[in-house]
Amino acid sequence: MIDTVTLRLNRNYTIEDEGIFTNTAKGLFYCSLYRSKSKKETEYMPALRLTKIKGKVYPLLNIEFSVPKILFGNNIHEVKETDFDLIIGNLNNELAKLGVYTDINTLSWADVIKVHYSKNILLEDGIQAVQITNLLNKSNAMPLLDTAHKAFRNGGHSLVFHSNTYEVAFYDKIKDFEQSKKSEKRSIEKDNAFNKPLLESDIFQRKQILRMEVRLNKKQAIFDTLFKKIKINPIESLSFENLFKEDISKAVLNYYWGIVTEHLDVLTDTKTPNIDLLTGILKNNGISLTKALKVFSAIMLQKEASSKYISASLLHYAKKHQIAPLLSLSKKLVISSATNRNILLNHVDKKLNRYMPLQEQIKIGGVY
């Protein structure tokens, strides 16, 4: 439902010893102290940033953490709305271990300045995560997403649409874990060590998990997404408790899934510009430009007339054995493209709408 979140406190906390902050960044009117997560830590702990602003009595304390890792110690298991009190309690305890003291109410109603809504989608029926990412990479949604660029890497196993304030990511969760064992620089998830016991267990052998994340990295991105794009019912504030809602998470993920999938560059999309249709034939079928132009012409003709009528009309100009294969291939490409696309997209659609936590889908024992 939610993975990474950053809470901001401007009062109602005390820090026992600022020695926990190991890095410093200074500006003309501020000084920021950082406590980053150590690779040697065996217990998941939040990252902290303390910013002292000239003229302000109280420094700002940012608390960044993975919600499922605070509760479960991994982000394979997924949290539910009913877990909120447990999460807040665990977070408060972990902060106390660092010498940061606050209370349950302050954390519950803290401002959220960054939130990543996410879903681990268990793929079945032989569907692979890379099939989904490869399909989504054909989307023409970048202008509508207002994203500057997209990154399609790790052999096609991850796809991320980037903008200055938010990102939409799709990736193979298990493949990403395998990449992290070589180097965390190669993986999207940066704390995969906490997922190791689960992902290397027998439960996940031969499983396919597609990970979707909508990373709203600025407060303005949260506001714009919720109130201008999705238009949810007004809420009092962008607090942790107000944003920790299943219906909000589901709406955010489905909204961006809809934008990406509704603008796929596929052969059956009648709105696809002709030049994009032609390049799609070339990219997806490895044929020459000459043959692609012939197939393209056949597809255009079959939008207006039956194969029988086209063959009869062209027999005066070409032999039947020259016409029939082109018509057959063009029809095959259209049907194949539509069928494969619909199977893949419908599968993910159902999972996003059902919205069942991963551990309940595969019946992981000993979760609670």
C-alpha positions in Angstrom: 0.0 0.0 0.0 2.7 2.5 1.1 6.4 1.8 1.2 8.7 4.8 1.7 7.4 7.8 3.5 9.1 11.0 4.9 7.5 12.6 7.9 8.4 16.1 9.0 8.3 17.2 12.7 8.7 20.9 13.6 8.2 20.4 17.4 7.2 17.9 20.0 10.4 15.9 19.9 13.8 15.8 21.6 17.1 14.5 20.5 19.3 13.0 23.3 22.6 13.4 21.4 23.2 15.0 18.1 26.2 12.7 17.7 23.9 10.3 15.9 24.1 12.6 12.9 27.2 11.7 10.9 27.0 14.0 7.9 26.5 17.8 7.6 25.4 20.1 4.8 25.5 23.9 5.2 23.9 26.7 3.3 23.7 30.5 3.9 20.6 30.3 6.1 20.5 26.6 7.2 22.5 23.7 8.4 21.4 20.1 7.8 22.6 17.1 9.8 22.0 13.6 8.4 21.8 10.1 9.9 22.0 7.7 7.1 21.3 4.0 7.4 24.4 1.9 7.9 25.1 -1.2 5.8 26.3 -2.9 8.9 22.9 -2.6 10.6 21.0 -5.8 11.0 17.9 -4.2 12.2 16.0 -1.8 10.0 16.2 1.8 11.3 14.8 5.1 9.9 17.0 7.7 8.2 17.0 11.2 9.8 17.7 14.7 8.7 17.8 17.6 11.1 17.6 21.1 9.5 18.4 24.2 11.5 17.1 27.3 9.8 18.3 30.8 10.8 15.7 32.6 12.7 13.6 29.5 13.5 13.4 28.3 17.1 12.7 24.7 16.3 14.8 22.7 13.8 12.9 20.6 11.3 13.3 16.8 11.7 12.6 14.6 8.7 12.1 10.9 9.4 12.3 8.7 6.3 11.5 5.0 6.5 10.0 2.0 4.7 6.6 1.4 6.3 6.6 -2.4 5.7 10.3 -2.7 6.8 9.4 -1.0 10.1 6.6 -3.5 10.6 7.9 -6.7 9.0 11.6 -6.1 8.4 11.1 -6.5 4.7 9.0 -4.9 1.9 7.8 -8.1 0.3 5.0 -8.4 2.9 2.6 -5.5 2.4 0.9 -3.4 5.1 -2.8 -2.9 5.5 -4.8 0.1 6.7 -5.5 -1.8 10.0 -1.7 -2.0 10.7 -1.4 1.7 11.3 -1.3 1.6 15.1 1.4 -1.1 15.0 3.5 0.8 12.5 3.4 4.0 14.6 4.3 2.1 17.7 7.2 0.4 16.0 8.4 3.6 14.5 8.3 5.4 17.9 10.3 2.5 19.5 12.9 2.6 16.8 13.3 6.3 17.1 13.8 5.9 20.9 16.6 3.4 20.2 18.3 6.3 18.3 17.7 8.7 21.2 14.9 10.6 19.4 11.9 10.9 21.6 8.4 11.9 20.5 4.9 10.5 20.9 2.4 8.4 19.0 0.0 11.4 18.3 2.8 13.6 16.9 3.9 10.8 14.5 0.4 10.0 13.5 -0.4 13.6 12.5 3.0 14.6 11.2 3.2 16.3 7.8 4.1 13.9 4.9 6.5 15.5 2.5 7.2 12.4 0.4 5.2 9.2 0.0 5.7 6.1 -2.3 2.4 4.2 -3.0 3.3 0.7 -4.1 2.0 -2.8 -4.9 3.7 -6.2 -5.2 1.8 -8.0 -7.9 2.0 -11.8 -7.9 1.9 -12.9 -11.6 0.4 -16.2 -12.5 -0.6 -18.3 -15.6 3.0 -18.2 -16.8 3.1 -14.4 -17.1 6.6 -12.9 -16.5 7.3 -9.5 -15.1 9.6 -8.7 -18.1 6.7 -9.2 -20.4 4.8 -6.4 -18.6 7.8 -4.0 -18.5 8.5 -4.6 -22.2 4.9 -3.9 -23.1 4.7 -0.7 -20.9 7.9 0.5 -22.5 5.9 1.0 -25.7 3.6 3.5 -24.0 3.4 7.0 -25.5 2.3 8.5 -22.1 5.3 10.6 -21.3 3.7 13.9 -22.3 0.6 13.2 -20.3 2.7 12.1 -17.3 4.7 15.3 -17.7 7.9 13.2 -17.3 11.2 14.3 -18.6 12.5 10.9 -19.5 12.2 7.2 -18.8 14.8 4.6 -17.9 14.4 1.1 -19.3 17.3 -1.0 -18.0 18.5 -4.3 -16.4 17.7 -6.2 -19.6 14.2 -4.8 -19.7 13.4 -5.9 -16.2 12.8 -2.3 -14.9 11.0 0.8 -16.3 10.9 4.1 -14.6 9.2 7.3 -15.8 11.0 10.3 -14.3 9.9 13.9 -13.5 11.3 16.5 -11.2 8.7 15.8 -8.5 7.5 12.3 -9.0 8.3 8.9 -10.6 6.3 5.9 -11.8 8.2 2.7 -11.6 7.6 -0.9 -12.8 10.1 -3.7 -12.1 10.7 -7.3 -11.6 11.0 -7.6 -7.8 13.0 -10.8 -7.7 15.3 -9.9 -10.6 16.0 -6.6 -8.8 17.0 -8.6 -5.7 19.4 -10.7 -7.9 20.9 -7.5 -9.3 21.5 -6.1 -5.8 23.6 -9.1 -4.9 26.1 -8.0 -7.7 25.9 -4.3 -6.7 23.2 -2.1 -5.1 24.0 0.5 -7.8 22.4 -1.9 -10.3 19.1 -2.3 -8.4 16.1 -0.1 -7.8 15.6 -1.2 -4.2 18.5 0.0 -2.0 17.9 -2.1 1.1 17.5 -5.5 -0.5 19.5 -7.2 2.3 16.4 -7.1 4.5 14.5 -9.0 1.8 17.1 -11.7 1.5 15.7 -14.3 3.9 12.3 -14.3 2.2 13.4 -14.0 -1.4 15.9 -16.9 -1.0 13.4 -19.1 0.6 11.5 -22.0 -1.1 8.3 -20.0 -1.1 9.6 -17.6 -3.8 11.3 -20.2 -6.0 9.9 -19.7 -9.6 7.6 -16.9 -8.5 7.1 -13.8 -10.6 6.5 -10.5 -8.8 5.9 -7.2 -10.6 6.5 -4.2 -8.4 4.7 -1.0 -9.1 5.5 2.3 -7.3 4.2 5.8 -7.6 6.8 8.0 -5.9 5.4 11.3 -4.9 8.7 13.0 -3.9 7.5 16.5 -3.1 4.6 17.8 -1.1 3.3 19.6 -4.2 3.3 16.3 -6.1 1.2 14.7 -3.4 -1.3 17.6 -3.5 -1.5 17.7 -7.3 -2.0 14.0 -7.6 -4.6 13.7 -5.0 -6.6 16.8 -5.5 -6.1 17.9 -9.1 -5.6 14.6 -10.9 -7.5 12.0 -8.9 -9.7 14.5 -7.2 -10.2 12.6 -3.9 -12.6 14.0 -1.2 -11.0 16.9 0.7 -8.9 15.9 3.8 -7.9 18.1 6.7 -4.2 17.8 6.1 -1.5 15.8 4.3 -0.7 13.9 7.6 0.5 10.4 7.9 -2.8 9.1 9.3 -4.8 10.9 6.5 -2.7 9.5 3.7 -2.4 6.0 5.1 -5.6 4.8 3.4 -6.1 1.9 1.1 -8.6 3.7 -1.1 -6.1 6.5 -1.7 -3.3 4.1 -2.5 -5.5 2.1 -4.8 -6.7 5.2 -6.6 -3.2 6.6 -7.1 -1.8 3.3 -8.5 -4.8 2.7 -10.8 -4.7 6.3 -12.0 -1.1 6.1 -13.2 -1.5 2.5 -14.5 -4.4 3.8 -16.6 -2.4 6.6 -18.1 0.5 4.3 -19.1 -1.7 1.5 -20.4 -4.2 3.7 -22.3 -1.4 5.1 -24.5 0.4 2.0 -25.6 1.8 2.0 -29.1 0.1 -1.1 -30.4 -1.0 -2.2 -33.9 -4.7 -2.3 -33.0 -4.8 1.2 -31.6 -6.7 3.2 -34.3 -5.5 6.4 -32.7 -1.9 5.5 -33.2 -0.2 7.9 -35.8 0.6 6.0 -39.0 4.4 6.6 -38.6 4.3 5.1 -35.1 2.4 2.2 -36.4 5.0 1.6 -39.1 7.9 1.9 -36.6 6.0 -0.5 -34.3 5.9 -3.1 -37.1 9.6 -2.7 -37.7 10.6 -2.8 -34.0 8.4 -5.8 -33.0 9.0 -8.1 -36.0 12.5 -7.7 -37.2 11.5 -7.4 -40.9 12.9 -5.1 -43.6 11.6 -1.7 -44.3 10.2 -2.8 -47.7 8.3 -5.7 -46.2 7.1 -3.5 -43.3 5.7 -1.0 -45.7 3.8 -3.8 -47.5 2.4 -5.1 -44.2 1.5 -1.5 -43.1 -0.4 -1.0 -46.4 -2.2 -4.3 -45.8 -3.3 -3.3 -42.3 -4.6 0.0 -43.6 -6.6 -1.7 -46.3 -8.1 -4.2 -43.9 -9.4 -1.4 -41.7 -11.7 -0.6 -44.7 -12.4 -3.8 -46.5 -12.4 -7.6 -46.1 -9.4 -9.7 -47.2 -11.6 -11.3 -49.9 -12.5 -8.0 -51.4 -8.9 -6.7 -51.2 -7.6 -9.9 -53.0 -10.2 -9.6 -55.7 -9.4 -6.0 -56.3 -5.6 -6.5 -56.5 -5.6 -9.6 -58.7 -5.3 -7.4 -61.8 -2.0 -6.0 -60.5 -0.4 -8.9 -58.6 -0.6 -12.6 -58.3 -2.7 -14.3 -55.5 0.4 -15.9 -53.9 1.9 -12.4 -53.5 -1.2 -10.9 -51.9 -2.4 -13.7 -49.5 0.8 -13.9 -47.3 0.8 -10.1 -46.7 -2.9 -10.1 -45.7 -2.4 -13.1 -43.5 0.7 -11.6 -41.8 -1.0 -8.3 -41.2 -4.0 -9.9 -39.7 -1.8 -12.2 -37.5 0.1 -9.2 -36.2 -3.0 -7.3 -35.3 -4.6 -10.3 -33.6 -1.4 -11.4 -31.8 -0.7 -7.8 -30.6 -4.3 -7.4 -29.3 -4.5 -10.8 -27.6 -1.1 -10.7 -25.9 -1.7 -7.1 -24.7 -5.1 -7.9 -23.3 -4.0 -11.0 -21.5 -1.1 -9.2 -19.8 -3.0 -6.0 -18.9 -6.1 -7.7 -17.8 -4.1 -9.8 -15.4 -2.5 -6.8 -13.7 -5.9 -4.9 -13.8 -7.5 -7.7 -11.7 -4.6 -7.7 -9.2 -4.7 -3.9 -8.7 -8.4 -3.9 -8.2 -8.5 -6.9 -5.9 -5.6 -5.3 -3.9 -4.7 -8.2 -1.7 -1.4 -8.1 0.2 1.2 -10.4 -1.3 1.6 -12.5 1.8 -2.1 -13.4 1.6 -1.9 -14.2 -2.1 0.8 -16.8 -1.5 -0.1 -17.7 2.1 3.2 -16.9 3.7 3.1 -18.4 7.2 4.0 -16.6 10.4 3.4 -13.0 9.0 1.5 -11.7 12.0 
